[in-house]
Amino acid sequence: MNSKTDPAAEPMVARDATYHRAPDALRERLRAGLAREAGAADRSRPWGFLAMAASFAAVALVTWNLALLNGAPGADELMARDLVNAHVRSLMIEGHLNDVVSSDQHTVKPWFAGKLDFAPPVVDLANAGFALAGGRLDYVNARAVAVLTYRYRQHVVNVFIWPEAGEVEPRASSRQGFSVVQWTHGGMRYSAVSDAAAAQLFALAEALRAQGAG
Amino acid sequence: MTRLARFEKSVLPHLDAAYNLARWLTRNDHDAEDVVQEAYLRAFRFFDGMRAGDARPWLLAIVRNAGYSWLEKNRPAEVVALDDAGLIASDVETAGHAAPAESNPEVIMLQSANRKLVNQALEEIPVGYREVVVMRELEDLSYKEIAAIAGIPIGTVMSRLARGRELLRRVIEVRMRKAS
């Protein structure tokens, strides 16, 4: 930096900048907060033994399927393939991505009215870095679904939405270099697909929930 | 092992990294603690989506997100869009004006001069450059990991890192000139 300075005395980030270590009090508070959070989640699932029974049943079913079908792909994997195909198709030709092009949720939401037998929640997430780009109809999982498109930096994110019961936390998979994050909440199944990192799609899931959707 | 026990085993050990990033994003102990608490609760909620072995970058992406949400809400002026193709001269000017220089020569002469100089300079540069410098230099993350955490291409990580270092050098030079 300064030719007259002894290089050893030159300021350097790696050596001179402070590495801020977490205070012990914070660690303790986090532990307590997480225990509360875990306790709340357990209490909201009094049917825990049923879930366990169901998971045994699921394991049995999967084993049986594997035995029968010799490694046929699971439902989630088939779904991810469907979703990635739709995502790729949407980007192949100019104009495939959106049927309605607008960053205004009040323009996109009414566009779906009368085209589907459900009303997808439409929110702009520009504050979280995901700018609403528009929407379209698509056909996956043997039904017509709503697709919201978002721009995240130079990435396009397709969010497929259709009605589905249950609550399933977001989970990630990847296919042909695309990330797929799927979750079920508030009566809707959401599947976000993009070439952006899965972590970004989790951020999108989180932002949707913060907006009262997703 | 319960979900909580698994979380404590794989994610809690990265608390220092989470705090360090939050602290450099917010530049304040108290706000960093708020961001880390929020991030950990989110991380716990989304824990089932984490791939094995990815805990640190995965957690840092959530911390970064929580940090930016916090900044946008509390100090929106600090979150500026970076012109990744533009020149950096204007950034240097902005950085130079962001905070009054600590120009007491005696302070600079202390043994901890470099430490103080670097810390102050790092706090002064725009957060978009600061975060990549912190992740690279203090957390030793790879370009690829930083790209995934910040959601930017690897090329942009490299150019922001180069510009961040350049900005730091200039801010430090200005401060040294003022001090002498």
Contacts between the chains, C-beta under 8 A, distances in Angstrom:
chain1	res1	chain2	res2	distance
A	1	B	169	5.2
A	1	B	172	6.6
A	1	B	173	6.3
A	2	B	173	7.0
A	2	B	176	7.2
A	9	B	114	7.1
A	10	B	114	7.8
A	11	B	114	4.3
A	11	B	117	5.1
A	11	B	118	4.6
A	11	B	121	7.7
A	11	B	172	5.5
A	12	B	114	7.8
A	12	B	118	7.1
A	13	B	118	5.9
A	13	B	122	6.5
A	13	B	133	6.0
A	13	B	137	4.2
A	13	B	138	7.1
A	13	B	165	7.8
A	13	B	168	6.8
A	14	B	137	4.4
A	14	B	138	6.9
A	15	B	114	8.0
A	16	B	114	4.6
A	16	B	115	4.8
A	16	B	117	7.4
A	16	B	118	3.9
A	16	B	119	7.5
A	17	B	115	7.8
A	17	B	118	4.9
A	17	B	119	5.8
A	17	B	122	5.5
A	17	B	134	7.7
A	17	B	137	6.9
A	17	B	138	6.2
A	18	B	115	7.1
A	18	B	119	5.5
A	19	B	16	7.7
A	19	B	20	5.6
A	19	B	138	5.4
A	20	B	19	5.8
A	20	B	20	4.7
A	20	B	23	4.0
A	20	B	24	7.2
A	20	B	29	7.9
A	20	B	32	7.1
A	21	B	16	4.9
A	21	B	19	6.7
A	21	B	20	7.3
A	22	B	15	4.6
A	22	B	16	5.3
A	22	B	18	7.3
A	22	B	19	3.7
A	22	B	36	7.0
A	23	B	19	8.0
A	23	B	29	7.8
A	23	B	33	7.5
A	26	B	15	7.5
A	26	B	19	6.9
A	26	B	33	5.3
A	26	B	36	6.5
A	26	B	37	7.6
A	27	B	12	7.7
A	27	B	15	6.0
A	29	B	37	6.9
A	30	B	12	7.2
A	30	B	15	7.1
A	30	B	36	7.4
A	30	B	37	6.5
A	30	B	40	5.3
A	31	B	8	7.4
A	31	B	12	7.6
A	33	B	37	6.5
A	33	B	40	7.3
A	33	B	41	6.6
A	34	B	4	6.2
A	34	B	7	6.8
A	34	B	8	7.2
A	34	B	40	6.8
A	34	B	41	7.6
A	34	B	44	5.7
A	35	B	4	6.7
A	37	B	41	6.2
A	37	B	44	5.8
A	37	B	45	7.8
A	38	B	2	7.4
A	38	B	3	6.7
A	38	B	4	4.1
A	38	B	44	7.6
A	127	B	69	8.0
A	127	B	72	6.3
A	128	B	65	7.6
A	128	B	69	7.2
A	129	B	68	7.8
A	129	B	151	7.2
A	152	B	151	6.5
A	153	B	151	6.0
A	153	B	152	6.4
A	154	B	153	7.3
A	155	B	151	7.8
A	169	B	45	7.2
A	169	B	46	6.9
A	169	B	48	4.8
A	169	B	49	6.7
A	170	B	46	5.9
A	170	B	48	7.6
A	170	B	49	4.7
A	171	B	48	5.9
A	171	B	49	4.9
A	172	B	49	5.0
A	172	B	51	6.8
A	181	B	49	6.7
A	196	B	151	6.2
A	197	B	61	7.5
A	197	B	147	7.9
A	197	B	148	4.3
A	197	B	151	6.5
A	198	B	49	7.4
A	198	B	51	7.6
A	199	B	57	7.3
A	199	B	58	6.0
A	199	B	61	3.7
A	199	B	62	7.5
A	199	B	148	6.0
A	199	B	149	6.8
A	199	B	151	7.6
A	200	B	61	7.5
A	200	B	151	4.7
A	202	B	46	5.4
A	202	B	49	5.7
A	202	B	61	7.6
A	202	B	62	7.5
A	203	B	61	7.0
A	203	B	62	7.5
A	203	B	65	4.8
A	203	B	151	7.9
A	205	B	46	7.4
A	206	B	42	6.1
A	206	B	46	6.9
A	206	B	65	7.2
